[in-house]
Amino acid sequence: MNVIFKLSIILAVFLLIWFLPVPSGIEPNGIHLFAIFCATIIGLILKPVDMGGVVFVGIVITALTGTLTIKESLSGFSNDTVWLILSAFLISRGFMKTGVGKRVAYIFIRLFGRTTLGLSYSLIMSEFILAPAMPSNTARSGGIFYPIIRSLCSAYGSEPDKSPGKIGSFLILAQYHADVIISAMFLTSMAANLLIAEFTKNITGYEIQWTTWILGAIVPGILSLLLVPLVIYKITQPEIKKSAKSKTIADEELKKMGKMKKNEKTMLVIFLFILSVWITSNFHNVHVTTVALFGVALMIILGVLNWSDILGERNAWDAMIWFGGLIMMADGLSKYGVISWFSGNVSNFLINFPVSLALILMLVIYFYSHYGFASMTAHITALFPAFLGVAMSAGAPPLLAALALAYFSNLNASITHYATGPAPIYFNSGYVDLIKWWKIGFIVSVINVIIWIGIGFPYWKFCGFW
């Protein structure tokens, strides 16, 4: 599709909804904001311009049409979650610049990479360790781990057009699906998780703590991380079962890097400090955003990052724009009664179902609706508030519904080759054809749904979420 055609679709959606009759229970400006919101979501899917540009236009239109005041249109940028996201991206920049992330990965490869399956688990463990401080799953998985996997494949003579089945297709699939699971496990391992926390606070009044998120995710998440690579290993059957070369490659790369430099050590200490304060958040009153901002300030003061690095982290500033805009629109929809109207109507449909069955049905529908989205953020922004409202109207415990939807907001990225940022990076490597990618993606999705519902619900009962 060319840009003109994409813009025509977006404009048609906008005009169609703008002139709809206003349903009872929604304020007049609510249907107009809903039109802007839907046009923005379609824009995020079709991408006639970059994501930040789409949301920026949406922000301007809310003010230009009088749907919101200019102060209300810009209110998202005063939100503490937006600044937490910005800080998290800058912390990620420190990991990339100092090379700590790459060093951690090669240390794990050297220790546990003696077999192909062990090599995969070592890469997954490395990403698991780095994930709390790297909210961009694209930067983390695509920027650090994909280049390492690609070089390992080449060392074994496993190229996309020559023997992809030697080791390449397995490592590509295993790491991608592990990234999806890891993104679900930490509040700060995927940028839109922080948007989920903000939506949850606005809709339910619950403020999801970093520790609450990981408490709910750790058991089903570890089970998924252990089982999914093993299933992919059985399906792909890599020709190379032993991977002695990987230890040699890791040794060579670590030798090139030399001993840990001052900036690496400093970055590691700052990261451990931030993580420790987040983990102990239940025992003090220091806000998670304050801790993150202080961590960035320390990185500047101690020379890990300079101001040019801060200004040059375009993904951070881009995320700040579109997150701020989406939070503003979601708040406005709630204010004008759109979310409560939608949840009330859908809950009427589910009224005859038992609460647990209604919640499970919503989770499955929410999960597989991601076939229609090329962005986890777009999916979350479009559907999470509405589905959470419906779940609460159906009688589901608010914290259980919010966390279950939150975890599924990440896990659903397993199903397609366009589901989230790292997907096209790994798919375009050429090691896995489209049919195989979708087939394995569906199998993995079923495994994750079974684990996170079948094991998750009893475990969340034990945790006191319901």
Secondary structure, 3 states (H helix, E strand, C coil): CCHHHHHHHHHHHHHHHHCCCCCCCCCHHHHHHHHHHHHHHHHHHHCCCCHHHHHHHHHHHHHHCCCCCHHHHCHHHHCHHHHHHHHHHHHHHHHHHHCHHHHHHHHHHHHHCCEHHHHHHHHHHHHHHHHHHCCCHHHHHHHHHHHHHHHHHHHCCCECCECCCCCHHHHHHHHHHHHHHHHHHCCCCCHHHHHHHHHHHHHHCCCCCHHHHHHHHHHHHHHHHHHHHHHHHHHHCCCCCECHHHHHHHHHHHHHHCCCCHHHHHHHHHHHHHHHHHHCHHHCCCCHHHHHHHHHHHHHHCCCCCHHHHHHCHHHHHHHHHHHHHHHHHHHHHHCCHHHHHHHHHHHHCCCCCHHHHHHHHHHHHHHHHHHCCCHHHHHHHHHHHHHHHHHHCCCCHHHHHHHHHHHHHHHHHCCCCCCCHHHHHHCCCCCCHHHHHHHHHHHHHHHHHHHHHHHHHHHHHHCCC
